[in-house]
């Protein structure tokens, strides 16, 4: 690994002293609802602490409290927080900025939404780096396994995959040479090989550079491999409601009585960089049958997300055709009919960036119900609550805003919003990466039930090989913007030849 042994020496905490201590911390929303109830946490130099628990239990709130960045409107009602001898929740703004800039770094669950889209990767890191030289920035990018050739340091965030954005945010945090590093789901959306490399990097930083590290995580294998200590915030939570029949569904459709819903042929796509096109997809062909489930796998940056966005019309292809039930679709969504847009729905990898922060969850679900005429105005409130129940959220979530939800809860809202349109094809980009195991199973059970009952077609982009193996009929393997292999899932997993799926599915994270 490309480690520079003196990078973090200035930020070391005294041997034997604690870096962070949280005692009996309770955080409440303006309504009085508890986001965190009497939580304790201790971080020590050289140790990695995992914060675990189901979605919505307060993991993100705890990490944000340590960083002195509680969600707007929330407040500490009890407990103490001490970070390197200071209370971040009571520090004056200038002192808090100094703490964050020089001694403490926090990387949120949706890092792409917190990075300036107008700045290049190089400038984003140089902005906060102790050493902003070209050599140091390239070394920092290499540290998190990002290529320094091919122009990546000069690209903007919009031209990177979700996994690459996450690593840029991590590189930006490490460039500060912090004494305390806080990471919210740091490996969500990363392929297994890259996940293991990031785990090795964090282990190295803790042991060799004496950084105190805390991370929230749902990945039991990663926790077992990486964590020295575990803090469990598990508490009571609502169960996902079993979806019931709906009168508006009509008779079920199956692959046997319907032709292929969507076909793509020769799809090319590119990102713009300094006025020139950087190719991302190279002649991708795809067929999605009614009622089928297709898995799309590949290393981070292989073009999976760009492919999904091109199919739903959010990224204009440079060549190729997308055909829905025999009708060629316009290359961009705003030129497609409302019905065509309704039939193809995307659940993105970063829901925070796609949920309107000024709209409640109920309003976010209400709009597609009326826009696509899926229910009457009088019945819409009841349907909103039904959708929330289907994805394991309580009815009270309808009155909350996106910033009042955990990352896993926002992901479930994004799924519910897509389902509100009653789509024919649902594109899911790492939809379970921010969910605990029980909720992930409940959500996938819901999608599978809808597929069986309504003939819904699913396209699942995931690095979770066990999920892909269990939940898909066919598989597409992508590498460097091309489909390098495709076929029935069972056959491809029974004789793996490509590194992306070389590991047995049962051992995948």
C-alpha atoms as one frame of an Amber mdcrd trajectory, in Angstrom:
protein
   0.000   0.000   0.000   1.138   3.524  -0.721   1.622   4.649   2.874   3.716
   7.664   3.875   4.795   6.968   7.484   4.909  10.588   8.652   1.516  11.683
   7.298  -0.390  11.414  10.551   2.292  11.881  13.205   1.244  15.443  14.079
  -2.250  14.309  15.044  -1.377  11.411  17.322  -3.093  11.358  20.674  -0.979
  10.765  23.736  -0.330   7.091  24.390  -2.834   5.614  26.814  -5.252   8.534
  26.650  -8.747   8.382  25.220  -9.637  10.306  22.092 -13.443  10.300  22.407
 -15.800   9.623  25.289 -19.596   9.736  25.006 -21.645   9.050  28.123 -25.429
   8.723  28.356 -26.032  10.798  25.233 -29.677  11.427  24.387 -30.653  13.396
  21.278 -34.216  14.461  20.488 -35.995  15.860  17.439 -38.130  19.028  17.759
 -41.205  16.822  18.181 -39.629  15.163  21.195 -38.972  11.908  19.361 -35.691
  10.352  20.518 -33.064   9.877  17.827 -30.557   8.506  20.318 -31.243   7.219
  23.818 -28.491   7.123  26.474 -25.707   6.056  24.140 -22.142   5.418  25.304
 -19.012   5.350  23.154 -15.261   5.337  23.769 -12.634   5.661  21.060  -8.964
   5.074  21.720  -5.906   5.724  19.535  -4.932   2.684  17.509  -8.332   0.998
  17.813 -11.283   0.606  15.425 -14.772   0.714  16.931 -17.819  -0.463  14.988
 -21.223   1.069  15.778 -23.934  -1.414  14.837 -27.702  -1.761  14.998 -30.755
  -1.686  12.732 -31.528   1.196  10.407 -32.866   4.170  12.367 -31.373   3.178
  15.721 -29.151   6.279  15.908 -25.776   5.216  14.486 -25.457   8.255  12.231
 -26.747  10.577  14.964 -24.073   9.295  17.351 -21.258   9.854  14.863 -22.582
  13.297  13.961 -22.741  14.218  17.652 -19.062  13.361  18.021 -18.373  15.577
  14.995 -20.455  18.402  16.501 -22.876  18.276  13.577 -26.270  17.145  14.844
 -29.114  17.259  12.283 -30.887  20.645  12.070 -33.477  21.183  14.793 -32.261
  18.344  16.993 -30.674  18.862  20.379 -28.811  17.060  23.108 -31.150  16.576
  26.042 -28.790  14.545  28.241 -25.278  13.158  28.335 -21.750  14.328  27.618
 -19.469  14.270  24.576 -15.726  14.822  24.858 -13.449  14.829  21.815  -9.729
  15.380  22.406 -10.597  17.226  25.611 -13.347  19.411  24.097 -17.127  19.266
  23.866 -17.939  19.641  20.138 -21.632  20.304  20.850 -20.864  23.452  22.861
 -17.795  24.801  21.055 -18.027  28.223  19.394 -18.218  27.951  15.596 -14.572
  29.036  14.941 -13.199  26.535  17.468 -15.391  23.758  16.041 -14.144  24.506
  12.513 -10.562  24.316  13.762 -11.234  20.960  15.436 -12.779  19.511  12.286
 -10.129  20.881   9.972  -7.080  19.710  11.900  -7.950  16.923  14.351 -11.273
  15.263  13.448 -12.687  14.055  10.125 -16.194  12.786   9.372 -17.351  11.051
   6.168 -21.123  10.741   5.864 -23.198   7.962   4.383 -23.939   9.882   1.173
 -20.507  11.438   0.577 -21.238  12.478  -3.002 -23.948  14.890  -1.820 -21.415
  16.676   0.395 -18.762  17.227  -2.282 -18.780  20.401  -4.360 -19.877  19.306
  -7.864 -18.019  22.218  -9.467 -14.620  21.271  -8.078 -12.226  18.684  -9.465
 -11.086  15.762  -7.341  -7.656  17.379  -7.035  -9.097  20.664  -5.750 -11.452
  18.923  -3.344  -8.510  17.240  -1.630  -6.127  20.208  -1.842  -8.774  22.401
  -0.187  -8.330  20.618   3.160  -4.962  18.848   2.796  -2.058  19.516   5.112
   0.171  18.951   2.078  -1.523  20.167  -1.096   1.313  19.319  -3.462   0.605
  17.303  -6.591   2.711  14.401  -5.329   0.944  14.254  -1.955  -2.525  14.397
  -3.538  -1.668  11.615  -5.973  -0.287   9.545  -3.093  -3.479  10.129  -1.112
  -5.620   9.001  -4.057  -3.481   5.908  -4.489  -3.904   5.241  -0.761  -7.658
   4.768  -1.264  -7.121   2.813  -4.477  -8.102   5.497  -6.975  -6.106   5.736
 -10.222  -4.019   8.868 -10.747  -3.627   8.294 -14.473  -6.441   8.621 -16.973
  -7.352  12.098 -15.761  -9.314  11.131 -12.645  -7.731  13.814 -10.394  -9.004
  16.484 -12.779 -12.542  15.094 -13.124 -15.547  16.381 -11.222 -17.634  14.307
  -8.843 -20.498  13.951 -11.324 -18.215  11.928 -13.587 -17.385   9.334 -10.913
 -19.203   6.223  -9.743 -20.730   6.045  -6.279 -17.833   3.902  -5.051 -15.299
   6.347  -6.460 -17.088   9.284  -4.814 -16.935   7.464  -1.491 -13.185   6.962
  -1.845 -12.645  10.617  -2.781 -14.454  11.603   0.425 -12.240   9.217   2.396
  -9.085  10.604   0.747 -10.257  14.122   1.578 -10.731  13.124   5.215  -7.329
  11.452   5.451  -5.598  14.432   3.813  -6.265  16.375   7.027  -4.126  13.875
   8.984  -6.787  13.542  11.691  -6.469  12.077  15.159 -10.106  10.896  15.067
 -11.775   9.465  11.960 -15.560   8.914  11.824 -17.016   6.908   8.930 -20.712
   6.276   8.243 -21.058   3.049   6.215 -17.626   3.511   4.563 -17.790   0.432
   2.339 -21.415   0.648   1.160 -21.520   0.338  -2.620 -17.985  -1.046  -2.936
 -17.135  -4.391  -4.500 -15.810  -7.089  -2.121 -12.166  -6.793  -3.214 -12.168
  -3.024  -2.762 -14.032  -3.348   0.530 -11.264  -5.579   1.833  -8.582  -3.139
   0.645 -10.288  -0.232   2.424 -10.562  -2.400   5.547  -6.830  -3.102   5.362
  -6.148   0.635   4.951  -8.238   1.504   8.029  -6.534  -1.246  10.033  -3.141
   0.137   8.996  -4.117   3.715   9.898  -5.280   2.651  13.340  -2.295   0.484
  14.180   0.579   2.362  12.543  -0.602   5.967  12.782  -2.503   5.705  16.083
  -5.753   7.114  14.685  -8.952   6.499  16.680 -11.512   5.207  14.174 -15.263
   4.705  14.512 -17.472   3.385  11.741 -21.134   2.501  11.436 -21.686  -0.671
   9.481 -24.173  -3.407   8.612 -21.544  -5.755   7.168 -20.939  -8.503   9.742
 -17.944  -9.896   7.827 -16.269  -6.478   7.712 -16.889  -5.927  11.435 -15.367
  -9.306  12.297 -12.329  -8.539  10.138 -11.747  -4.953  11.195 -13.237  -3.945
  14.545 -11.485  -4.091  17.914 -14.623  -2.968  19.765 -18.337  -3.050  18.950
 -21.055  -0.690  20.239 -24.547  -2.085  19.642 -27.427   0.424  19.503 -30.079
  -2.226  18.840 -33.512  -1.260  20.134 -37.187  -1.900  19.346 -38.240  -1.053
  15.814 -41.250  -1.609  13.567 -41.435  -4.718  11.467 -41.916  -4.540   7.711
 -45.563  -5.054   6.863 -46.398  -7.853   4.518 -47.760  -6.393   1.291 -51.394
  -7.204   0.744 -53.419  -7.377  -2.467 -54.550  -4.151  -4.055 -57.608  -3.738
  -6.210 -55.712  -1.570  -8.685 -53.103  -4.218  -9.417 -55.178  -6.248 -11.868
 -54.252  -9.755 -12.937 -50.691 -10.874 -12.501 -48.414 -10.830 -15.501 -45.737
 -13.450 -16.009 -42.792 -13.773 -18.394 -44.629 -16.478 -20.290 -47.448 -14.201
 -21.468 -45.473 -11.023 -22.152 -42.666 -10.146 -24.577 -39.416  -8.538 -23.446
 -40.206  -5.212 -21.786 -36.955  -3.402 -22.477 -34.061  -3.893 -24.844 -30.907
  -1.863 -25.223 -28.557  -2.234 -28.157 -25.156  -0.724 -28.774 -25.429   1.783
 -25.924 -22.442   4.094 -25.635 -22.155   6.837 -23.022 -19.547   9.326 -21.880
 -18.869  11.950 -19.247 -17.643  15.426 -20.120 -14.221  16.487 -18.916 -12.805
  19.892 -19.873 -14.918  20.051 -22.975 -14.104  16.564 -24.208 -15.911  13.279
 -23.877 -14.530  10.548 -21.660 -16.121   7.228 -22.751 -17.821   5.253 -19.981
 -19.992   2.683 -21.794 -18.900   0.851 -24.942 -21.662  -0.810 -26.963 -23.719
  -2.391 -24.185 -26.550  -4.757 -25.181 -29.254  -5.749 -22.712 -32.636  -7.527
 -22.726 -35.095  -7.386 -19.818 -38.114  -9.689 -19.976 -41.397  -9.083 -18.167
 -41.307 -10.553 -14.683 -37.591 -11.301 -14.837 -34.801 -10.250 -12.511 -31.425
  -9.264 -13.918 -28.286  -8.813 -11.837 -25.571  -6.372 -12.917 -22.194  -6.812
 -11.249 -18.755  -5.369 -11.768 -16.003  -3.508  -9.977 -16.612   0.039  -8.772
 -16.308   2.382 -11.749 -17.147  -0.264 -14.367 -20.171   1.708 -15.640 -23.078
   0.025 -13.831 -24.718   3.194 -12.515 -24.189   5.047 -15.800 -25.915   2.179
 -17.616 -28.984   2.375 -15.369 -29.162   6.155 -15.702 -28.903   5.893 -19.488
 -31.760   3.373 -19.617 -34.143   5.559 -17.569 -33.148   8.683 -19.486 -31.115
  10.509 -16.834 -27.838  10.230 -18.775 -27.899  10.883 -22.518 -26.252   8.051
 -24.498 -23.846   9.050 -27.250 -25.015   6.138 -29.407 -27.345   3.143 -29.327
 -31.055   2.566 -28.810 -33.355   1.825 -25.863 -36.675   0.200 -26.816 -39.696
  -0.199 -24.522 -42.323  -2.684 -25.768 -41.274  -2.099 -29.368 -41.216   1.708
 -29.144 -37.835   3.411 -29.325 -37.409   5.783 -26.386 -36.075   9.302 -26.596
 -32.517   9.479 -25.218 -33.491  11.735 -22.285 -36.399  11.421 -19.861 -37.913
  14.865 -20.391 -38.580  13.962 -24.034 -40.363  10.721 -23.136 -44.079  10.510
 -22.435 -45.318  10.509 -18.856 -46.411   6.890 -19.251 -42.984   5.857 -20.516
 -41.331   7.598 -17.559 -43.732   5.912 -15.147 -42.940   2.452 -16.434 -39.181
   2.791 -15.801 -38.251   3.773 -12.250 -34.807   4.084 -10.649 -33.903   3.722
  -6.989 -30.531   5.528  -6.770 -27.522   4.695  -4.674 -27.555   8.101  -2.920
 -31.195   8.902  -2.007 -30.268  12.035  -0.038 -29.304  13.766  -3.265 -32.646
  12.931  -4.934 -35.124  13.588  -2.109 -36.335  17.186  -1.896 -35.153  18.455
   1.526 -38.135  20.845   1.748 -40.750  18.079   1.292 -41.886  15.614   3.917
 -41.718  11.911   3.203 -45.504  11.851   2.825 -45.371  14.613   0.211 -42.567
  12.812  -1.641 -44.743   9.688  -1.958 -47.976  11.575  -2.566 -46.658  13.327
  -5.670 -45.962  10.265  -7.905 -49.262   8.697  -6.861 -51.170  11.660  -8.294
 -48.742  12.512 -11.101 -49.014   9.018 -12.578 -52.680   8.641 -11.670 -52.151
   5.542  -9.536 -54.797   6.512  -7.000 -57.413   9.170  -6.328 -56.675  12.227
  -4.211 -58.893  10.976  -1.381 -57.221   7.553  -1.284 -53.648   8.863  -1.579
 -52.934   9.318   2.179 -53.871   5.699   2.899 -51.724   4.500  -0.002 -48.766
   6.531   1.343 -49.043   4.729   4.678 -49.307   1.384   2.879 -46.124   2.090
   0.931 -44.291   3.071   4.124 -45.417  -0.144   5.803 -44.265  -2.223   2.864
 -40.694  -0.947   3.222 -40.660  -1.250   7.015 -41.202   2.384   7.993 -43.732
   3.579  10.611 -46.652   5.796   9.696 -45.013   8.649  11.626 -42.274   8.779
   8.980 -44.737  10.473   6.621 -44.360  13.717   8.608 -40.553  13.709   8.670
 -38.077  15.403   6.356 -35.141  13.597   4.687 -32.564  15.082   7.088 -34.532
  13.610  10.016 -34.044  10.059   8.710 -31.114   7.691   8.832 -29.407   6.656
   5.612 -31.185   3.309   5.657 -34.543   4.985   6.210 -33.924   7.365   3.292
 -33.100   4.383   1.118 -36.446   2.787   2.006 -38.267   6.040   1.223 -36.585
   6.063  -2.199 -37.792   2.498  -2.813 -41.333   3.395  -1.717 -41.357   6.454
  -3.992 -40.345   4.352  -6.986 -43.004   1.743  -6.184 -45.645   4.478  -5.932
 -45.506   4.839  -9.725 -46.367   1.134 -10.220 -43.439   0.653 -12.621 -42.996
  -2.172 -15.088 -39.203  -2.154 -14.658 -37.542  -1.180 -11.382 -33.839  -0.371
 -11.531 -32.190  -0.769  -8.113 -28.695   0.646  -7.615 -27.229  -0.869  -4.427
 -30.589  -0.529  -2.673 -29.651  -2.755   0.291 -26.139  -1.434   0.945 -27.362
   0.939   3.697 -29.878  -1.493   5.239 -29.453  -3.896   8.130 -29.782  -7.566
   7.277 -33.404  -8.008   8.442 -34.655  -4.924   6.599 -32.710  -5.851   3.469
 -34.372  -9.268   3.431 -37.811  -7.693   4.006 -37.317  -5.209   1.163 -36.085
  -7.887  -1.231 -38.996 -10.124  -0.233 -41.342  -7.247  -1.105 -39.717  -6.727
  -4.498 -39.798 -10.452  -5.196 -43.495 -10.605  -4.234 -44.289  -7.686  -6.544
 -42.362  -9.360  -9.319 -44.339 -12.583  -8.911 -47.723 -10.887  -8.506 -47.502
  -8.040 -11.018 -44.882  -9.207 -13.478 -42.555  -6.436 -12.294 -39.085  -6.682
 -13.845 -36.131  -6.045 -11.544 -32.640  -4.908 -12.446 -30.339  -5.197  -9.435
 -26.933  -3.541  -9.361 -25.089  -4.901  -6.360 -21.727  -5.915  -4.982 -23.494
  -8.386  -2.683 -22.915 -11.587  -4.619 -25.161 -13.671  -2.356 -28.037 -11.251
  -3.031 -27.461 -11.437  -6.781 -27.165 -15.226  -6.726 -30.375 -15.681  -4.695
 -32.569 -13.014  -6.273 -31.827 -12.920 -10.001 -32.531 -15.151 -13.002 -29.816
 -13.796 -15.271 -26.560 -11.968 -14.807 -24.513  -9.345 -16.629 -20.861  -8.863
 -15.712 -19.385  -5.458 -16.577 -15.775  -4.374 -16.782 -14.465  -1.023 -18.024
 -17.802  -0.075 -19.558 -18.379  -3.318 -21.436 -20.425  -6.462 -20.869 -17.757
  -9.135 -20.602 -20.118 -12.012 -19.792 -23.840 -12.658 -19.507 -26.211 -15.571
 -19.070 -28.287 -17.441 -16.481 -27.190 -16.585 -12.940 -26.953 -20.181 -11.773
 -24.745 -21.169 -14.696 -22.383 -18.217 -14.362 -21.950 -18.705 -10.611 -21.447
 -22.464 -10.945 -18.330 -21.960 -13.070 -16.952 -18.485 -12.247 -14.208 -17.200
 -14.540 -14.383 -13.432 -14.023 -12.752 -11.928 -10.874 -15.955 -10.029  -9.994
 -17.732 -13.247  -9.119 -14.768 -15.526  -8.461 -15.656 -15.722  -4.782 -18.428
 -18.159  -3.831 -21.757 -16.383  -3.510 -22.249 -17.724  -0.001 -19.114 -15.945
   1.147 -19.958 -12.595  -0.326 -20.607  -9.695   1.994
